[in-house]
Amino acid sequence: MNRKKHRKTKSRRLAIKIAAIMIVSVLVCGSAFGIYLLKKAELAADRSFETAGDREMSDLRDEQVEPLHDNVSILFIGVDDSEKRDQDTDNIRSDALVLATLNNADKSIKLVSIPRDTYAYIPDAGHEDKITHAYALNGPSSTIESVEELLEVPVDYYVRMNFDAFIDVVDALDGIEVNVPYDFKEQDENDKKNAIVLKEGYQTLNGSEALALARTRHYDNDIERGKRQQVIIESIMDKILSTSSLTKYGDVIDAIGDNMKTNLTFKNMQSFFEYAKDGKPYIDTLTLDGQDDMSTGIYYWQLNEESLNEVQDILQSHLGLQPDTSTLSDNSETDLAERMTKDDF
């Protein structure tokens, strides 16, 4: 009996030792992997860093902002400048524009897609035109100034990504889950006609399929196109934040590589982890309503003034650039009640 008990005790101790060694090994490997990813991301961020001309900060800001402490905005610019298309640099246009505002207090995000054919004032051109044409004038700088002019909010940071990076990121994540709104056939990133064929319904899309869904303009309009882009951005965020993607982070970093340019420093990027430390942040998507306009013989997306003003107000409030009218109203009513009470006496 004693020998059996001794053997069981010895076996139990051995099992505990093995378990402890395994746990320590996992922690050590995990830490090593984490350090490796951190260094890899830092090097990638350094390669991607650039400034938009001589722009140090937005003219709509009184002082420099920091993502860790302030409300900030980021403009995502999707461009098709891949070698496959062999485009002249002067003819490159922004194919997708999405502005995100981030509120540091409640860690919420608002996304607004700007239709590429939006009729807007282009400061560097000195006249109105399709906002997609701004990029060809002076790259990100012209696009940023045009977006600021349109939405009347500062653009603090920007991320310019080409289609190669988009495709590679989605593929590195083993695809993203998206609800395809309808059956469709579309060309691929190499302009091969009807290369992408999708059926309506919830499904996993690879990089080429996700890009085709984000870009197609033949089945609805620019507003719906913007909504699809917002859904795809959220789907990518969901996949990146899922635990199943932890081992894929290295591939995602490689996918971005030299296909992304941004004025965000690595330190800036690290600050945004605060928005996701408790899971996916709350995201509110906004729409710039308008209508088709062929009055000049050229197609434009003419914005609805009321819709534009509403979006401007929402973004300004989210960035803390205008007082909270609901709070002011409450305070005004309280002050009035107090004055009336004093007058009664």
N, C-alpha and C positions, 0 to 999 in steps of 0.2 A: 504493500500500500504506500509506504513512504517513498519507495523508489519511483512508483508511478506518479505520485504527487510531485516528486522532485523533477521528473522528466517533463511533466506538464508545465511546471513553473519555469523550467529552463527554456522550453519551447515558446512559452508566452513571452518571456524576456527577449528571446531571439527575434520573435515576430515584431515586438515593439521596437527593437533596435533597427530592424530592416525597414520598418515603416518610417521611423525617424530619419534614417539615412535617405530614403526616397523623398520625403518631404523637403529635407534640406537641399537635396539635389535639384528638385523642381524649383525651389526658391532661388537657388544659385543660378540655374539655367535661365529662369525667368528674368532675373535681374540682369544677367548678361545679355539676354535677348533684348530687354528693355533699353539697356545702355546702347546696344548696337543700333536699334531702331532710332533712338534719340540722335545719335551721331550721324546716322544716315540721313535723317530728316533735316538736321542742321546743315549738312553739306549741300543737300538738294535745295534748301531755302536760300543758301548763299548764292548758288548758281542761278536761281530764279530771280534774285533781287534786281530791280531796276527802278529808276525814277521817271516820272512822266515829264520829260524836259527839265526845266529849271524850277518846277513846281515843288515847293517845300510843304505847303499846306494850302487848304482851300481859302480863297478870298472871302468866303462866307464865314470863316472862323476868326475869332479874335485871338485865339491862342491854340497851340498844338494840343491835340487830344491823345489819350492813351487808352487802348482797349480794356486794360485791366481796371481802370477807374472811371472812364467816361462812356457816354453813349456815342457810338460811331456808326459810320456807314461804309459799305463795301460795294463797289460796282463790279459785277462779273461781266466780262466781255468775251464773247465767243467769236472767234475769227477763223476763216478758212484760208490759212496760209501754208498749207502742206505742200511739199515738193511735188506730190502727185498731180496737183492742180496747176503747178508751174505758173502762178499768178505774178504779175508785175506788182512790186511793192506799192506803187502809187495807186493801184486799183483795188487793194485789199479793203474790204468793208466789214463792219461788224455784223455778224449774222444773228447774234443773240445778245440782248442787253437785259440784265436783271440787277436791280438795286436792292440791297439788303440793309435795313437799319437794325441796329442791335441796342436794346435798352439794358443798361448795366444793372439797374435796380431790380427788375423782375426777371432778367435773363430771357427776355422774349425777343422774337425776330419778326420783322415784317418784310415780305418780299413783294416787289412790284416788277412785272415784266413790261418792257417798253417795246411795242411793236416796231420792227425795223423800218417800216415805211412811214412812221409818224412824221407829220409835217411840223417841223420845229425850227427855231432860230439857231443857226450855227455860227457862233461868235467868230471863229477863224475865217469863215466865208463871208460874213457880214450880211447874210440874208437867210431866208427860210429855205429849207430843203428837207429831203428825207434824212432822218437822223443817222441812218446807216452810212451815209456819205461822209460824215464827219471824220471817221477814222482815217480815210485816205488823205486828209489834209495834214494832220500832224500826229497820227497815231492815237494812243490812249489820251493824251492831253486834250486834243480837240473833242474827243468823245465825252470825256469827263466834264469839260466846260459846257458842252451842249446839254448834258443831263442836268447839270446844276441850273442852267438857264431855264430848262423845262419844268423841273420839279421844285425849284426854289429851296433846295436843301444842299448842304455841303457834301461832297464826295471825298471822304477822308482817305480811303484806300481803294485800290482796284486789283483785280486778278484777271489777267488776260490768258486765255487758254485756247489752243487750237483743237481741231477735231481729232487729231491723232491722240492727244492726251485724254480727251473725253472717252474715246473708244477703249484705249488701253486701261484706264481706270476702271471702267465697268467690267471689262474682261478680267482684270486682276481680282475683282470681287466675285468672280464666277457668275456674273450677271446680276441684274436687279429685278425685283418683282414690281410689275406695273399693270394697271388695268387698261388695256388697249381699247379705245372707245368705238372702233369700227374696223371692218375688214379693209385692208389697203395694200396697194403695191407702190413701191417707191424706189428711186435710184439709191445706190449706196454712196459711200464717201468718195468712190472713184468715178462717179457719174454713170455707172453701169445701169441702164434702164431696167426697171422692174426686178432688180436684184434682191430687194427686200420684200417679202410677202408675209403679212401677219393677219391673223384672224382676230375678231373681236373677243375680248375676255381677259381675265386676270392670268398672267403668265410671266415666266422668267425671260428677260430679253438680254441678248449679248450686246457688246458695245456698238456694233454696226446697226443693229435693230433699234437700240435706244436712240441713237443719233438720228436715224431716219424718222422715228416717231416725233422727236423733238423738232425736226426741221420741216416736215411736210407742210405744204401750204395749199394742197389741191383738194382737201376734203372739208375744210371749214374756213376760218378766217384768222387774221393775226391775233385777235383776242384769244381764241381757243388755242392757238399755237403757244401763246404766252402761258396759258393755264397748263398745257401739257408740259412745258419746260419746268414750271414750278413743281409739278407732280414728280417729274423725273429727278429734280434736285433733291426733293424730300426723300425719294426712294434711295438715292445714293447715300444720303445722310443716315437713313435707317440701317442700311447694310454696313456702312463703316462703323456705326455705333454698336452693332450686334456683336456678341461675344464670339460668334462663329467666324468673324472676320479678323480676329486678333493676329492669326498667323499669316494673314495676307497683307498686312500693313507694309511690309518690305516691298512687295510687288507693286502696291499702290504708289509708294514713293518713287520707285523706278519708273512707273508708268508716266508720272508727271514729268520727271526729268527736266529736259530742256524745252519742253513744250508748254511750259507755263512761265509767265513773267508777272511780277507783282512788286508793289512798293511796301509790302508787309515784310518786316524783319522776322527772323526766327523767334525773337522774344515776343513780338506782337502775336504771332501765330499761337504760341504757347498760352497766351492770355485767354484765347477763345475756348480753351478746355474748360474754363469755368462755366461756360454755357451748357456743357454737356456732362458735367460731373455727376449730376443727378438723373441722367438719362437724356432722352431727346428733348430739346427745348421747345417751348410753345412757338409755333410758326403760324402767322396770319398772312394769307395771300391777298394781294390787292390787284384790281383791274383798272386799266385806263380805257374807259369806254369811248367809242367814237363811231365813225361811219366811213365807208368807201367814198373817195372823192376823185372824180375824173374830169372836173370842170376845166382844168388847164390842158387836158389831153394827156397828162401824165398821172399815173395812179399814186395817190397818197392816202394815208390813214389820218383823217381829220379828227382830232380829239374833241370830245364833248367838253365844253368849258366847265360845266358844273361838276362833272366827274373828275376832271383835272384838279379843280380847286379843292375838292373833297380829299383826293389823294395827297395833295400838297399839305393840307391841314393835318392829316393823320400822321404823315411822316415827320413834319415839324414838331408835332406834339410828342411823338415817340422818341425823338432825339432831344427833347427838352428845350426846344428852341422857341416855344411859345407857351404862355401860361395855360394851365389846365382850366378850361372854362367852367367845368362842372364845379371845381373847387372854389373858383371865384364867385360863382353864383351862390353857392352855399354860404360863403362868408358874407356876401353882400346882404343876403336875407337875414343872417344873424345880426349884422350891424344895424339893419333897418329895424329889426324887432327890438333891439336894445334902445335905440333912439326913441322909438315910439313909447316904450315903457317909461323912459326918463321924462318924456314930454307929458305923459299922463300924470306924473307926480308934480 
